[in-house]
Amino acid sequence: MLADETLFLGKDLLPWLLLAIGGALLVANLAAYLRPPLVDPRRPDGARRERPPLGRVVPLSLVGAFVSAWAIASLVR
């Protein structure tokens, strides 16, 4: 069967998924720190929530960058 012979994105499915997860982890943490979400999204000029602590943002961003770099290296090889 054709469905049994081919995989979505071939053998590179796991590196692509890791790239997506690592990139999302990196970008989401940096975005939450640089521009925290609004308390009430219906009021664009309203107050913003507190920034997340750097003790959480930095390690999670580094993990996201590491996972993304590893995935890119796996895809390039």
C-alpha positions in Angstrom: 0.0 0.0 0.0 1.1 3.5 -0.7 0.1 4.8 2.8 2.4 2.2 4.4 5.4 3.1 2.3 5.5 6.9 2.8 5.6 8.9 6.0 4.6 12.6 6.2 7.9 14.5 5.8 9.7 11.3 5.4 12.4 10.2 7.9 12.7 13.9 9.0 9.4 14.1 10.9 11.0 14.1 14.4 13.5 16.9 13.6 10.8 19.0 12.1 8.6 18.5 15.2 11.5 19.3 17.5 12.2 22.5 15.5 8.6 23.6 15.8 8.5 22.9 19.6 11.9 24.4 20.3 11.1 27.5 18.2 7.7 27.9 19.9 9.3 27.5 23.4 12.0 30.2 22.6 9.7 32.7 20.9 6.8 32.3 23.5 9.0 32.9 26.5 10.7 35.9 25.0 7.4 37.4 23.9 5.9 36.9 27.3 8.8 38.6 28.9 9.2 41.5 26.4 5.4 42.2 26.1 3.3 40.5 28.7 -0.3 39.8 27.8 -3.2 42.2 28.6 -5.3 41.6 31.7 -8.4 42.2 29.7 -7.9 41.5 26.0 -11.0 43.5 25.1 -9.3 46.7 26.2 -6.2 47.3 24.1 -5.1 50.2 26.3 -5.6 48.4 29.5 -3.1 47.1 32.1 -0.7 44.3 31.3 0.1 41.3 33.5 3.3 41.1 35.5 6.4 40.0 33.6 7.4 36.4 34.2 10.5 35.9 36.4 13.8 35.9 34.5 14.7 32.7 36.5 12.1 30.9 34.4 12.3 32.8 31.1 16.1 32.4 30.6 16.3 28.6 31.2 13.2 27.8 29.1 14.5 30.1 26.3 17.9 28.4 26.4 16.2 24.9 26.2 14.1 26.1 23.2 17.2 27.5 21.4 19.2 24.3 22.1 16.4 22.0 20.8 15.9 24.2 17.7 19.7 24.2 17.0 19.8 20.5 17.4 16.9 20.0 15.0 18.4 22.3 12.4 21.7 20.4 12.7 19.8 17.1 12.2 18.0 18.5 9.1 21.1 19.9 7.5 23.3 16.7 7.8 
